[in-house]
Amino acid sequence: MSSKRELIFITTNSHKVKEIRDFADAESGNITIVHRDYEYPELQLDEIEAVARESANYVREKTGIEDAFFLEDSGLIIPALNGFPGPFSAFVFKTIGNDGILNLMADKKGEARKATFKTVVAFCEAPSKTPILFVGIAKGKIAEEIRGCGGFGYDPIFEFEGAEETFAEMSTEEKNRVSHRSRAFGKLLDYIS
Ligand code: ITT
């Protein structure tokens, strides 16, 4: 008989599932990630925390899900662009993409290229409980050009601080060692263990 605990992860993004599964296997071995590909509306709120929390509330109410689940909202924050694209990262990626971000950053040098990835995991333990949030960040900078073909989304333009490579030039294992997502999810693993 297996003593593994199942944890439902609600996302439409298969790359997120791979990263979370790999991290859970490496860190715990006791957690089975069950992927539910449920699409909920991309809420346009000012904070990534609010998007994660309200998305979890939406899923809880709309689906009537009884089991514990989590979802997460992530974004790229560029201080030199006043925090853009932040909570609007999904829309911005679909519209202007990595080339558009590089164009907006064309005149930014040195410190002005700093950027932060942020993930907020929202965990619902039971239908009657409000979501608990776990935040993870990864600091780095916007690369001068698109590099690498691993990862997804903004990975080809994000260089983790102190690293030569973009996230797209790293393996999943390497990205998981330092990423915003693994840091946020690691806090959830600590909470439930
Ligand atoms: P779900 O909401 O269904 O989970 P999504 O892809 O819409 O999937 P987000 O809203 O959290 O996920 O992502 C916002 C944008 O940021 C989206 O364009 C992603 O591709 C991008 N993104 C999120 N995490 C990333 C990461 O680790 N590396 C690079 N880009 C990322």
Boltz pocket constraint, residues with backbone or C-beta under 6 A from the ligand:
constraints:
  - pocket:
      binder: B
      contacts: [[A, 10], [A, 11], [A, 12], [A, 13], [A, 16], [A, 38], [A, 72], [A, 73], [A, 74], [A, 75], [A, 76], [A, 89], [A, 90], [A, 91], [A, 93], [A, 94], [A, 151], [A, 152], [A, 153], [A, 154], [A, 155], [A, 167], [A, 181]]
      max_distance: 6.0
